[in-house]
Each structure stands twice: as C-alpha cells, then as structure tokens.
Amino acid sequence: MKRLFIIGLATIAVLQAGCSMTRGTFEPSTHFAYPNSNVQPLGHVSGIVKEGSFIIPPELTKEKALKLISDTLAQKPGADMVVNYRLDTTYTVYPFYSLPLYIVQEIKLEGTAVKMQVGEQEIAPKATESPQKPKDQPVKRKSK
C-alpha cells in the first residue's frame, strides 16, 4: 500500500512538472487611428485568454484575438483602441515520459486604452495658400 502511494505521488509530481516558453511583441495600436484624430488616454488595461489542449498546441484564431481585444477595451468605458501595447504568448508544456501530453496557451495583452475622436486638425497647408518668395531676390533663369 505504501509503495502504491509513493508511485502515485511520483506520477502526480511528473505530471505537475512543466516547461514554459514566452514570446512577445510590442505594437503601436490595435486599430487604425485617423490622421487628424484627437486621442485621449483613459488608463492602463490588460486582458488574458487561456486555453489548453492535448498533444497539439492550441492556435490563436481571429475570433479569440477579437474577443481578447474587446474584453480588454471593456475595462475602460468609452475606449476605442489600445495603444503602445504588448502582446505576450506563453506556452506551458506538461510532459509525460518526455512527450508533450498537455499544452496550455496563455495570451496576455497589456497597454493604454484610448478614446479617439475625429478632429478638425490641419494636416497640411490648404491648396489655396502658396508659399511666398522674398521680393528682394531675383528669379534665376536657365541659359541656353
């Protein structure tokens, strides 16, 4: 009985041992910001999506990514997008006799939630305005 208990504990210990790998990226924004928009920061936000599967690692689908972004934006009312965000993906592998038996994928999004309003900012000079030349300088002409 004692031997069976020790074998059971050893099996549980082996199944609990795992290896984690993390990879991340830093991006400027989750959505397109209009060139003349006014962006107001609302504060720091973060969100996590976690999923596990046997043998084959889970993949990040478009639906999961959109859900992660919308859940993260829901933390700050009125937020339109996340700027200066970091996206970290961590895989934790729980082996069984050196075979990856169970794999957990954790995706974490951290950044600043902002509210975007399309503004009336002038991006370039108006077409009716022309740059003025100083009147003192003569105009140079090409000679043939």
Phi and psi restraints in degrees (value plus and minus 20) as a CYANA .aco file:
   2 LYS   PHI     -85.3   -45.3
   2 LYS   PSI     -56.9   -16.9
   3 ARG   PHI     -86.1   -46.1
   3 ARG   PSI     -61.7   -21.7
   4 LEU   PHI     -83.9   -43.9
   4 LEU   PSI     -58.2   -18.2
   5 PHE   PHI     -84.4   -44.4
   5 PHE   PSI     -62.8   -22.8
   6 ILE   PHI     -86.7   -46.7
   6 ILE   PSI     -62.3   -22.3
   7 ILE   PHI     -82.6   -42.6
   7 ILE   PSI     -60.8   -20.8
   8 GLY   PHI     -82.4   -42.4
   8 GLY   PSI     -64.3   -24.3
   9 LEU   PHI     -84.3   -44.3
   9 LEU   PSI     -60.2   -20.2
  10 ALA   PHI     -84.6   -44.6
  10 ALA   PSI     -60.4   -20.4
  11 THR   PHI     -83.8   -43.8
  11 THR   PSI     -64.0   -24.0
  12 ILE   PHI     -84.1   -44.1
  12 ILE   PSI     -59.9   -19.9
  13 ALA   PHI     -83.2   -43.2
  13 ALA   PSI     -61.2   -21.2
  14 VAL   PHI     -86.3   -46.3
  14 VAL   PSI     -60.0   -20.0
  15 LEU   PHI     -90.7   -50.7
  15 LEU   PSI     -47.3    -7.3
  16 GLN   PHI     -98.8   -58.8
  16 GLN   PSI     -45.4    -5.4
  17 ALA   PHI     -90.8   -50.8
  17 ALA   PSI     119.6   159.6
  18 GLY   PHI    -172.3  -132.3
  18 GLY   PSI     153.5   193.5
  19 CYS   PHI    -149.3  -109.3
  19 CYS   PSI     113.6   153.6
  20 SER   PHI    -134.9   -94.9
  20 SER   PSI     122.2   162.2
  21 MET   PHI    -150.2  -110.2
  21 MET   PSI     111.6   151.6
  22 THR   PHI    -141.9  -101.9
  22 THR   PSI     117.9   157.9
  23 ARG   PHI    -156.3  -116.3
  23 ARG   PSI     119.9   159.9
  24 GLY   PHI    -163.8  -123.8
  24 GLY   PSI     142.8   182.8
  25 THR   PHI    -155.0  -115.0
  25 THR   PSI     138.1   178.1
  26 PHE   PHI    -141.7  -101.7
  26 PHE   PSI     104.4   144.4
  27 GLU   PHI    -146.3  -106.3
  27 GLU   PSI     135.0   175.0
  28 PRO   PHI     -93.9   -53.9
  28 PRO   PSI     -60.2   -20.2
  29 SER   PHI    -180.4  -140.4
  29 SER   PSI     137.0   177.0
  30 THR   PHI    -105.8   -65.8
  30 THR   PSI     -42.5    -2.5
  31 HIS   PHI    -150.9  -110.9
  31 HIS   PSI     147.6   187.6
  32 PHE   PHI     -93.6   -53.6
  32 PHE   PSI     110.7   150.7
  33 ALA   PHI    -123.0   -83.0
  33 ALA   PSI     106.1   146.1
  34 TYR   PHI     -83.0   -43.0
  34 TYR   PSI     121.6   161.6
  35 PRO   PHI     -78.4   -38.4
  35 PRO   PSI     -53.2   -13.2
  36 ASN   PHI    -124.1   -84.1
  36 ASN   PSI       5.1    45.1
  37 SER   PHI    -106.1   -66.1
  37 SER   PSI     133.3   173.3
  38 ASN   PHI    -119.0   -79.0
  38 ASN   PSI     101.5   141.5
  39 VAL   PHI    -130.2   -90.2
  39 VAL   PSI     103.9   143.9
  40 GLN   PHI    -135.4   -95.4
  40 GLN   PSI     100.4   140.4
  41 PRO   PHI     -89.2   -49.2
  41 PRO   PSI     118.5   158.5
  42 LEU   PHI    -129.6   -89.6
  42 LEU   PSI     -36.4     3.6
  43 GLY   PHI     115.5   155.5
  43 GLY   PSI     154.0   194.0
  44 HIS   PHI     -96.7   -56.7
  44 HIS   PSI     117.6   157.6
  45 VAL   PHI    -154.6  -114.6
  45 VAL   PSI     136.4   176.4
  46 SER   PHI    -172.3  -132.3
  46 SER   PSI     130.0   170.0
  47 GLY   PHI    -165.8  -125.8
  47 GLY   PSI     133.4   173.4
  48 ILE   PHI    -154.4  -114.4
  48 ILE   PSI     117.7   157.7
  49 VAL   PHI    -140.6  -100.6
  49 VAL   PSI     108.7   148.7
  50 LYS   PHI    -149.7  -109.7
  50 LYS   PSI     114.7   154.7
  51 GLU   PHI    -170.3  -130.3
  51 GLU   PSI     126.5   166.5
  52 GLY   PHI    -149.0  -109.0
  52 GLY   PSI     137.7   177.7
  53 SER   PHI    -176.2  -136.2
  53 SER   PSI     143.7   183.7
  54 PHE   PHI    -109.3   -69.3
  54 PHE   PSI     114.1   154.1
  55 ILE   PHI      42.1    82.1
  55 ILE   PSI     -76.2   -36.2
  56 ILE   PHI    -113.7   -73.7
  56 ILE   PSI     107.9   147.9
  57 PRO   PHI     -83.8   -43.8
  57 PRO   PSI     124.2   164.2
  58 PRO   PHI     -88.9   -48.9
  58 PRO   PSI     132.2   172.2
  59 GLU   PHI    -130.3   -90.3
  59 GLU   PSI     133.3   173.3
  60 LEU   PHI    -106.4   -66.4
  60 LEU   PSI      93.6   133.6
  61 THR   PHI    -115.1   -75.1
  61 THR   PSI     148.5   188.5
  62 LYS   PHI     -81.1   -41.1
  62 LYS   PSI     -59.8   -19.8
  63 GLU   PHI     -83.8   -43.8
  63 GLU   PSI     -61.5   -21.5
  64 LYS   PHI     -85.9   -45.9
  64 LYS   PSI     -60.9   -20.9
  65 ALA   PHI     -85.5   -45.5
  65 ALA   PSI     -63.8   -23.8
  66 LEU   PHI     -85.7   -45.7
  66 LEU   PSI     -57.0   -17.0
  67 LYS   PHI     -85.9   -45.9
  67 LYS   PSI     -61.3   -21.3
  68 LEU   PHI     -81.0   -41.0
  68 LEU   PSI     -65.2   -25.2
  69 ILE   PHI     -85.5   -45.5
  69 ILE   PSI     -65.1   -25.1
  70 SER   PHI     -87.8   -47.8
  70 SER   PSI     -57.3   -17.3
  71 ASP   PHI     -86.0   -46.0
  71 ASP   PSI     -56.7   -16.7
  72 THR   PHI     -89.3   -49.3
  72 THR   PSI     -62.9   -22.9
  73 LEU   PHI     -87.5   -47.5
  73 LEU   PSI     -47.1    -7.1
  74 ALA   PHI     -87.5   -47.5
  74 ALA   PSI     -35.6     4.4
  75 GLN   PHI     -89.5   -49.5
  75 GLN   PSI     -46.3    -6.3
  76 LYS   PHI    -141.2  -101.2
  76 LYS   PSI      89.2   129.2
  77 PRO   PHI     -79.2   -39.2
  77 PRO   PSI     114.8   154.8
  78 GLY   PHI      67.6   107.6
  78 GLY   PSI     -20.4    19.6
  79 ALA   PHI     -92.4   -52.4
  79 ALA   PSI     117.4   157.4
  80 ASP   PHI    -125.0   -85.0
  80 ASP   PSI     -50.9   -10.9
  81 MET   PHI    -179.2  -139.2
  81 MET   PSI     148.9   188.9
  82 VAL   PHI    -131.7   -91.7
  82 VAL   PSI     109.2   149.2
  83 VAL   PHI    -134.2   -94.2
  83 VAL   PSI     138.4   178.4
  84 ASN   PHI      28.1    68.1
  84 ASN   PSI      33.7    73.7
  85 TYR   PHI    -121.7   -81.7
  85 TYR   PSI     136.7   176.7
  86 ARG   PHI    -137.3   -97.3
  86 ARG   PSI     111.1   151.1
  87 LEU   PHI    -137.3   -97.3
  87 LEU   PSI      90.6   130.6
  88 ASP   PHI    -129.0   -89.0
  88 ASP   PSI     114.2   154.2
  89 THR   PHI    -137.5   -97.5
  89 THR   PSI     104.5   144.5
  90 THR   PHI    -139.1   -99.1
  90 THR   PSI     106.9   146.9
  91 TYR   PHI    -127.6   -87.6
  91 TYR   PSI     108.0   148.0
  92 THR   PHI    -135.7   -95.7
  92 THR   PSI     103.5   143.5
  93 VAL   PHI    -128.8   -88.8
  93 VAL   PSI     106.5   146.5
  94 TYR   PHI    -125.6   -85.6
  94 TYR   PSI      84.4   124.4
  95 PRO   PHI    -104.1   -64.1
  95 PRO   PSI     140.4   180.4
  96 PHE   PHI    -157.4  -117.4
  96 PHE   PSI      88.0   128.0
  97 TYR   PHI      34.6    74.6
  97 TYR   PSI      30.4    70.4
  98 SER   PHI      45.4    85.4
  98 SER   PSI      -9.3    30.7
  99 LEU   PHI    -124.5   -84.5
  99 LEU   PSI     116.1   156.1
 100 PRO   PHI     -91.5   -51.5
 100 PRO   PSI      83.1   123.1
 101 LEU   PHI    -104.4   -64.4
 101 LEU   PSI     -67.9   -27.9
 102 TYR   PHI    -153.0  -113.0
 102 TYR   PSI     111.8   151.8
 103 ILE   PHI    -143.9  -103.9
 103 ILE   PSI     109.1   149.1
 104 VAL   PHI    -131.2   -91.2
 104 VAL   PSI     109.1   149.1
 105 GLN   PHI    -129.3   -89.3
 105 GLN   PSI     106.3   146.3
 106 GLU   PHI    -143.7  -103.7
 106 GLU   PSI     102.3   142.3
 107 ILE   PHI    -134.4   -94.4
 107 ILE   PSI     105.0   145.0
 108 LYS   PHI    -141.0  -101.0
 108 LYS   PSI     110.3   150.3
 109 LEU   PHI    -135.8   -95.8
 109 LEU   PSI     103.6   143.6
 110 GLU   PHI    -151.9  -111.9
 110 GLU   PSI     116.4   156.4
 111 GLY   PHI    -198.3  -158.3
 111 GLY   PSI    -183.7  -143.7
 112 THR   PHI    -128.3   -88.3
 112 THR   PSI     102.5   142.5
 113 ALA   PHI     -98.2   -58.2
 113 ALA   PSI     116.9   156.9
 114 VAL   PHI    -152.9  -112.9
 114 VAL   PSI     134.7   174.7
 115 LYS   PHI    -127.3   -87.3
 115 LYS   PSI     112.7   152.7
 116 MET   PHI    -135.5   -95.5
 116 MET   PSI     110.1   150.1
 117 GLN   PHI    -146.5  -106.5
 117 GLN   PSI     112.3   152.3
 118 VAL   PHI     -90.5   -50.5
 118 VAL   PSI     103.7   143.7
 119 GLY   PHI    -125.0   -85.0
 119 GLY   PSI    -193.6  -153.6
 120 GLU   PHI    -133.6   -93.6
 120 GLU   PSI      12.3    52.3
 121 GLN   PHI     -92.0   -52.0
 121 GLN   PSI     122.3   162.3
 122 GLU   PHI    -105.7   -65.7
 122 GLU   PSI      98.8   138.8
 123 ILE   PHI    -105.4   -65.4
 123 ILE   PSI     -64.1   -24.1
 124 ALA   PHI    -156.5  -116.5
 124 ALA   PSI     141.5   181.5
 125 PRO   PHI     -81.2   -41.2
 125 PRO   PSI     129.2   169.2
 126 LYS   PHI     -86.4   -46.4
 126 LYS   PSI     133.6   173.6
 127 ALA   PHI     -86.0   -46.0
 127 ALA   PSI     -46.8    -6.8
 128 THR   PHI     -94.6   -54.6
 128 THR   PSI     -42.5    -2.5
 129 GLU   PHI    -103.6   -63.6
 129 GLU   PSI     117.6   157.6
 130 SER   PHI    -143.9  -103.9
 130 SER   PSI     125.1   165.1
 131 PRO   PHI     -84.8   -44.8
 131 PRO   PSI     118.0   158.0
 132 GLN   PHI    -116.1   -76.1
 132 GLN   PSI     121.0   161.0
 133 LYS   PHI    -114.4   -74.4
 133 LYS   PSI     127.0   167.0
 134 PRO   PHI     -84.6   -44.6
 134 PRO   PSI     120.9   160.9
 135 LYS   PHI     -97.3   -57.3
 135 LYS   PSI     -37.0     3.0
 136 ASP   PHI     -94.2   -54.2
 136 ASP   PSI     -47.9    -7.9
 137 GLN   PHI    -109.5   -69.5
 137 GLN   PSI     113.4   153.4
 138 PRO   PHI     -95.3   -55.3
 138 PRO   PSI     135.9   175.9
 139 VAL   PHI    -103.1   -63.1
 139 VAL   PSI     110.6   150.6
 140 LYS   PHI    -106.9   -66.9
 140 LYS   PSI     115.5   155.5
 141 ARG   PHI    -138.3   -98.3
 141 ARG   PSI     130.6   170.6
 142 LYS   PHI    -100.0   -60.0
 142 LYS   PSI     118.7   158.7
 143 SER   PHI    -120.8   -80.8
 143 SER   PSI     128.8   168.8
